[in-house]
Amino acid sequence: MASSVERLCFGQKYILAPMVRVGTLPMRLLALDYGAHIVYCEELIDIKMAQCKRVVNDVLETVDFIAPDERVMFRTCRKEKDRVVFQMGTADPDRALAVAKLIENDVAAVDVNMGCPKEYSTKGGMGSALLSDPEKIEAILSTLVNGISKPVTCKIRILQTLEDTVNLVKRIERTGVAAIAVHGRMKEERPRHPVHCDYIQAVAESVSIPVIANGGSLDSVKTFDDIEKFRVATGASSVMLARAAMWNPSIFRQQGALSVETVMDEYIKYAVRYDNNPFNTKYCLCQMLRDRVESPFGKQLHAAQTVAEICEVFGMPEYYSKTTAELEARRSSLQVNSDQPLSPKLEDDIITMAIRFERRDYPPQITPKMYLLEWSRREKLNQPLYETKQRTQDRAFQSTVIVADKKYRSTLWEKSKKSAEQAAAIVCLRTLGLPEGRVGEENSGLVNKRKRDDKQCAALDDKESVVRKRHITEPPLQKEGEMIRMTKVVNGACGQTTH
Ligand SMILES: Cc1cc2nc3c(=O)[nH]c(=O)nc-3n(C[C@H](O)[C@H](O)[C@H](O)COP(=O)(O)O)c2cc1C
């Protein structure tokens, strides 16, 4: 679908290079804030991206591409929409196109990585393996150029000879790509080896599309002014920085770089605001600390396991509390103000709703789980069975409850296992049209009836089972934990099977 936004141009630009693990949303936004004109995301592999679902995240105001295991593979937002280039790893034109179509309307351009020399890339025919297969390069790039409305670029390494390099880029130009980024090292060379400015210059002279010079971080580019010097030395139209920007993204700042301490604080703010994976956040901060990563401060950072703990290490707990409270409030108001009534959906064999458990909506000592348990007992069903999983990126929880052989789950992830179970219980109760114990619902009869049921149950109980009897005759609905313990005993006494 054609976009109304102007097509991204690659001439005269300073660019954040694609970097695995580094080029996630906080780093990209920070680089843009400091003056980068264009930002590339980390390389994302086509096979993984093809499995992702596009999800609009109203709370964060982002678009997320979520893998089947719930990992956020790519998160982007309006602020970068016209300047973010999606880089993919691919060796297959059709798959590349499928992924490009999936993300096309959320990014400014699509790039193909043809420079990565790492085995995980090359063994699948991706990255620098493509450099020795120009037919494949042509097939991938022309399929993308013809198949999507956004500009397509690629990033290569130089070949053994100047002549081969120039011949390859001329073939690439004929596919219709909008620009070509040239990392001035051969695939056998390591990042510490000097960059071949003469090769980049020869490429720049041989094609008419913008050439983006890359590879100057170690020896050429230390300051903002060096970026332009590197561009002139290579005769390129634009410059792309990886390591120099990873160590301090404020290198893009015309007025001069800021201290790494300031930059790290700004990075953390974006990481909290956009709910960035804590391990990814830590990784990027460690890159900025560089040789200080082994210092006592670096060790403290290393020990942090959550974004809250990272904020603690950096003396930013107030920022964390304030921002997460704002996000939470937005989440709640979106739920309350949603035009869409929360209706259950069937996903695979699970009934889902986007529901969050809000403790304040329930009177003290009353929870949806209690109500669900009460109802199940009354209906002589098995005790509700909760299965909870925790995802790695933010340690959030999601529960599924099984009631009468049907599964219920909230699509929203909770901070604690307890809340996740309560949310699953609410989904079940609302789907079945049952009261859930919210403030104002106390007179639904379910909970009061429970007391009577317990007494009946106790009367039928085996008189030898003193312990069980003691639990049964205890006043019900104390605390959640007690409730569960008690119910298990009651179920046993009444002959109901538990899972
Ligand atoms: C941490 C890190 C991750 C990288 N990941 C990618 C990547 O995902 N895609 C890619 O094309 N190049 C990747 N590169 C290579 C850089 O984009 C760049 O070509 C190289 O570092 C040379 O540029 P520099 O001298 O500015 O660092 C990565 C480099 C680093 C340091």
The ligand as an ORCA input file, in Angstrom:
! r2SCAN-3c Opt
* xyz 0 1
  C      27.378     -5.158     18.555
  C      27.362     -5.162     17.053
  C      26.305     -5.751     16.392
  C      26.254     -5.733     14.993
  N      25.155     -6.241     14.365
  C      25.007     -6.047     13.022
  C      23.782     -6.341     12.381
  O      22.803     -6.741     13.017
  N      23.699     -6.142     11.028
  C      24.749     -5.662     10.286
  O      24.625     -5.487      9.076
  N      25.921     -5.353     10.901
  C      26.061     -5.509     12.219
  N      27.207     -5.113     12.855
  C      28.271     -4.502     12.045
  C      28.113     -2.979     12.060
  O      26.865     -2.567     11.532
  C      29.229     -2.306     11.288
  O      29.214     -2.745      9.961
  C      30.623     -2.569     11.858
  O      30.638     -2.528     13.266
  C      31.606     -1.544     11.352
  O      31.180     -0.244     11.656
  P      31.847      0.624     12.840
  O      33.304      0.742     12.510
  O      31.123      1.925     12.823
  O      31.670     -0.141     14.099
  C      27.311     -5.152     14.235
  C      28.379     -4.578     14.919
  C      28.412     -4.569     16.301
  C      29.559     -3.918     17.014
*
